[in-house]
Amino acid sequence: MQPFLEQIIHTPSSGLGITSVLVFGSLLVALCFCPIQLRRFRRRPPYPPGPKGIPILGNALQIPTKAPWSQYRQWAEIYGDIFHLRILGQQVIVLSSLKVGMDLLHKRSAIYSDRPDMSLTRDHGGWKFNLGFEPYGEEFHLKRKILNQSFNPSATKKHYGLMHDNIKLFIQSVLNNPSKFQTYNRMYAGANIMMLTYGHQVTNEHDKAIFSAEEAVTTLESLGAHPIDILPSLGRLPYWIWGKTFTNLLDKMRRTTHEVAVVPYEEVKTAYFNGTAVPSMATALFDSHAKSDKTVAHEDAIIGSLGTTLIGGGDTTPSSLNTFVIAMMLNPDIQREARKEVDKLLQGERLPKLEDRDSLPYIDAILKEIQRLRWKPVVPNGVAHRATQDDEYQGMFIPKGSTVVFHVLAIMNNPRDFPEPEKFLPERFLKKEGDNYTLRTDVIDPTSVAFGLGPRICPGRHFANTWLWLAVTTLLAVFEISLELDDAGKPIMPDLEYVPGLVSHPKPYRCSLKPRPEMLACLRANDLIYP
């Protein structure tokens, strides 16, 4: 034994004692271990390229709090399809091409399907019910299974009747008051979801559940990023230390998520056991999970699945339909071409049906271009993923625990995949033979991007896309869509800057929706009254 170490161990009067032994031992271990770690570090591939940050904060000050996707897009142009950021010690990997997204989020989904901690949102804010924020694991798979059973392509066809009924109510409302199109757009998207999910008939624009869903999302966006999500242990501190605005928002978030997830569930559960419930997704789940003592197996997963449906279906689809209306106002030639295809099929004798879809490829191309989203993807960055183990990709290192962002905006505007991405061009998805169009199969389908990748792909995508198709086709059949004129006769242009948030929305806009004279007889035949 070395004399110095022997002296420490055997000389109590030195004042070092056992603590010093432990400290010295730790130093010896560190000295032995460091060379091993350094050799391992040297062998480790480099991080993906990225902008240089500053000590401690990293790139935090370079990312705008609103619309961060715009900055991500600029970095993607500089650093390529995958780049690296560091934010307060957290490694962030941004994926900016479909190939990289598919390689990691789809082909390596076992590694990249988890979510970041989101302690504030889930544990303190009431969003624990939502599948979108659910960590990857048993509860995630159970909720996803429940939703897939109700929204797979075969199940979606069973809801055609509901959508056909609601599109007539939607059109009648717009005929009565075209200036409230944006209100009715949201109302009837929510009406589909409320009837399908809970058997609840929405009768007016002030429906409590739809309003609560809007409030919940708005409050989540208002709260934004917070230190608790970076250091979850901070959540043990009293909320008041973060200020009154924070505590008020958090209280509102808990209230609105309760109103979205728990209140409608308890109402339909009570009706079910009383024998008065309207058949719905909820009652079908009760049929298979209810017990004789009036409790429900897997109740948390069922509450979460139903609440996720209400939140998801009532927000993203209206944003896409608003984008369609703006696109038609600004591209009348595309509107005419689409309507020509619709009129050729319908001959002014009936309204569109979902069974017509295969006969209207130009409409499908418009939907693809809407979902590519000429101005702003509905969910520009998606919800972040988390790497659950160290990984290597194309000679670059992705450490365990990294936040992984699927950068939808860059992908939808990549000129390699979508030439002239700044233009609204449904024809990019079509080939024309004579007067007939067919959909191309050799180009990327934006639908495969807009709804996410891997196990995190939106389970309601088939239903959402079906309603969007029906709404787009029916609006084209019934209305001339154009820019509204001001008192001086000048067109009122829509603002193409979208309201940022988890879900981006167009700012309120004005448009002219005039019923087509050749469709009036058809409207009357469908009991639709033009004032």
Sequence and secondary structure as in RCSB ss.txt:
>XXXX:A:sequence
MQPFLEQIIHTPSSGLGITSVLVFGSLLVALCFCPIQLRRFRRRPPYPPGPKGIPILGNALQIPTKAPWSQYRQW
AEIYGDIFHLRILGQQVIVLSSLKVGMDLLHKRSAIYSDRPDMSLTRDHGGWKFNLGFEPYGEEFHLKRKILNQS
FNPSATKKHYGLMHDNIKLFIQSVLNNPSKFQTYNRMYAGANIMMLTYGHQVTNEHDKAIFSAEEAVTTLESLGA
HPIDILPSLGRLPYWIWGKTFTNLLDKMRRTTHEVAVVPYEEVKTAYFNGTAVPSMATALFDSHAKSDKTVAHED
AIIGSLGTTLIGGGDTTPSSLNTFVIAMMLNPDIQREARKEVDKLLQGERLPKLEDRDSLPYIDAILKEIQRLRW
KPVVPNGVAHRATQDDEYQGMFIPKGSTVVFHVLAIMNNPRDFPEPEKFLPERFLKKEGDNYTLRTDVIDPTSVA
FGLGPRICPGRHFANTWLWLAVTTLLAVFEISLELDDAGKPIMPDLEYVPGLVSHPKPYRCSLKPRPEMLACLRA
NDLIYP
>XXXX:A:secstr
  HHHHHHHH GGGS HHHHHHHHHHHHHHHHHHHHHHHHHHHS         BTTTBTGGGS SS HHHHHHHH
HHHH SEEEEEETTEEEEEE SHHHHIIIIITTHHHH B    HIIIIITSGGG GGG  SSHHHHHHHHHHHHH
HSHHHHHTTHHHHHHHHHHHHHHHHH GGGHHHHHHHHHHHHHHHHHH     STT HHHHHHHHHHHHHHHH  
 HHHH GGGGGS GGGG HHHHHHHHHHHHHHHHHHTHHHHHHHHHHHHT    SHHHHHHHHHB TTS BTTHH
HHHHHHHHHHHHHTTHHHHHHHHHHHHHHH HHHHHHHHHHHHHHHTTSS   GGGGGG HHHHHHHHHHHH SS
  SSTT S EE SS EEETTEEE TT EEEE HHHHHT TTTSSSTTS  GGGGEEEETTEEEE SSS  THHHH
T SGGGS TTHHHHHHHHHHHHHHHHHHEEEEE B TTS B       B SSS B     EEEEE GGGHHHHHH
TT    
